Amino acid sequence: MENKSPKLIIPPDTKIQFTFFSPSGKVIFKQSLANETLESIILPIHCPIEYERLEAVRIPLSKE
């Protein structure tokens, strides 16, 4: 896959974990970002080397 600049939309009070995978299925890069604001955040993300796929998982932030 060409290195495009995908964008992640992080809803309010949510954590996102995203992972880039190589063509062989190996993890290239893994990162977590949290949005503790009341507004959604749109972030461009970049992987400096070629990747096959990108997976992102949303996790609600716990309220204490």
MOWO-V137334 format. One record per residue. N is the residue number from 1. SS is DSSP state (alpha for helix, beta for strand, coil for the rest). PSI is psi in whole degrees, 0 to 359 (none if undefined). NEAR is the number of other C-alpha atoms within 10 Angstrom. Layout:
BEGIN
n = (N;N)
ss = (SS;SS)
psi = (PSI;PSI)
near = (NEAR;NEAR)
END
This chain:
BEGIN
n = (1;2;3;4;5;6;7;8;9;10;11;12;13;14;15;16;17;18;19;20;21;22;23;24;25;26;27;28;29;30;31;32;33;34;35;36;37;38;39;40;41;42;43;44;45;46;47;48;49;50;51;52;53;54;55;56;57;58;59;60;61;62;63;64)
ss = (coil;coil;coil;coil;coil;coil;beta;beta;beta;beta;coil;coil;coil;beta;beta;beta;beta;beta;beta;beta;beta;coil;coil;coil;coil;coil;beta;beta;beta;beta;beta;beta;beta;beta;beta;coil;coil;coil;coil;coil;beta;beta;beta;beta;coil;coil;coil;coil;coil;coil;coil;coil;beta;beta;beta;beta;beta;beta;beta;beta;coil;coil;coil;coil)
psi = (139;151;93;168;89;159;136;135;118;110;165;146;45;149;140;132;123;149;133;137;144;169;333;357;1;143;125;314;139;137;151;139;143;146;108;13;180;357;150;150;134;121;129;139;152;134;121;347;167;138;158;316;163;129;140;138;131;137;122;141;138;140;125;none)
near = (9;8;12;13;11;12;12;15;13;20;19;16;17;17;19;19;14;17;16;22;18;16;13;8;11;11;14;17;15;13;10;12;14;18;18;15;12;9;11;14;15;11;13;10;12;12;16;10;11;15;21;15;13;16;10;14;10;15;12;13;14;8;5;3)
END
